[in-house]
Amino acid sequence: LSASLVVYEHRSRLERSLQKERGEHKKTKEDFLVYKLEAQEALNKEKQDSMNRYGALSSQHKILKNQHDDVKKQLLDLQLQHNSLKLEHRKALETHSQKYAQLQQEKDNEVSNLQDTVFKLREESKLLRKAHQEVHSQLLNAQ
């Protein structure tokens, strides 16, 4: 009986200990599930934030890429316009150079003609003075 009582007490303590362990296990399991749920929620929130950031960056990248393409197109257009204007300028410069050379030639010819005319007029003036002098001398002699 004494041995049964000892075994009963021992068994009773073991059952209480087992109940206590089960309670602690249950509490630990609940704590773990709460921790797991919170961790999962935090992970989901972080994942959602990352996806939102990725979406915003992707959108911004698309906008910047479009702007880059537009600027690239504008650059190409401006380069074409620049080349066109450069060619136009070169043609205008060539035309002006030819016109200038032509006008210079005409001026030189005109100056040469005027010099010839001046020389002829001076010669004619000399002859007229000489003739005038002779007429004047004859007039004086006649008087």
VENQUIFEN-V636760 format. One record per backbone hydrogen bond with DSSP energy under -0.5 kcal/mol. NH is the residue of the N-H (numbers start at 0). CO is the residue of the C=O. E is the energy in kcal/mol with one decimal. If there is no record, write none. Layout:
# VENQUIFEN-V636760
NH,CO,E / NH,CO,E
This chain:
# VENQUIFEN-V636760
4,0,-2.8 / 5,1,-2.2 / 6,2,-2.6 / 7,3,-3.2 / 8,4,-3.0 / 9,5,-2.9 / 10,6,-3.2 / 11,7,-3.0 / 12,8,-3.1 / 13,9,-2.6 / 14,10,-2.6 / 15,11,-2.6 / 16,12,-3.0 / 17,13,-3.0 / 18,14,-3.2 / 19,15,-3.0 / 20,16,-2.9 / 21,17,-2.9 / 22,18,-2.9 / 23,19,-2.8 / 24,20,-3.1 / 25,21,-3.1 / 26,22,-2.8 / 27,23,-3.1 / 28,24,-2.9 / 29,25,-2.6 / 30,26,-3.0 / 31,27,-2.8 / 32,28,-2.6 / 33,29,-2.8 / 34,30,-3.0 / 35,31,-3.4 / 36,32,-2.7 / 37,33,-2.9 / 38,34,-2.9 / 39,35,-2.6 / 40,36,-2.7 / 41,37,-2.8 / 42,38,-2.8 / 43,39,-3.0 / 44,40,-2.8 / 45,41,-2.8 / 46,42,-2.8 / 47,43,-2.8 / 48,44,-3.0 / 49,45,-2.6 / 50,46,-2.5 / 51,47,-2.7 / 52,48,-2.8 / 53,49,-3.0 / 54,50,-2.9 / 55,51,-2.6 / 56,52,-3.0 / 57,53,-3.0 / 58,54,-2.5 / 59,55,-2.8 / 60,56,-2.9 / 61,57,-2.4 / 62,58,-2.4 / 63,59,-2.9 / 64,60,-2.7 / 65,61,-2.5 / 66,62,-2.6 / 67,63,-2.8 / 68,64,-2.7 / 69,65,-2.6 / 70,66,-2.9 / 71,67,-2.7 / 72,68,-2.4 / 73,69,-2.7 / 74,70,-2.7 / 75,71,-2.4 / 76,72,-2.8 / 77,73,-3.0 / 78,74,-2.6 / 79,75,-2.5 / 80,76,-2.7 / 81,77,-2.8 / 82,78,-2.7 / 83,79,-2.5 / 84,80,-2.9 / 85,81,-2.8 / 86,82,-2.4 / 87,83,-2.7 / 88,84,-3.0 / 89,85,-2.6 / 90,86,-2.6 / 91,87,-2.7 / 92,88,-2.9 / 93,89,-2.5 / 94,90,-2.9 / 95,91,-2.9 / 96,92,-2.6 / 97,93,-2.6 / 98,94,-2.8 / 99,95,-3.0 / 100,96,-2.8 / 101,97,-2.7 / 102,98,-3.0 / 103,99,-2.9 / 104,100,-2.5 / 105,101,-2.8 / 106,102,-2.8 / 107,103,-2.8 / 108,104,-2.6 / 109,105,-2.7 / 110,106,-3.1 / 111,107,-2.5 / 112,108,-2.8 / 113,109,-3.0 / 114,110,-2.6 / 115,111,-2.4 / 116,112,-2.7 / 117,113,-3.0 / 118,114,-2.8 / 119,115,-2.7 / 120,116,-3.1 / 121,117,-2.6 / 122,118,-2.4 / 123,119,-3.1 / 124,120,-3.0 / 125,121,-2.8 / 126,122,-2.5 / 127,123,-3.0 / 128,124,-2.8 / 129,125,-2.9 / 130,126,-2.9 / 131,127,-3.0 / 132,128,-3.4 / 133,129,-2.5 / 134,130,-2.9 / 135,131,-3.1 / 136,132,-2.9 / 137,133,-3.0 / 138,134,-2.4 / 139,135,-2.7 / 140,136,-2.8 / 141,137,-2.6 / 142,138,-1.7
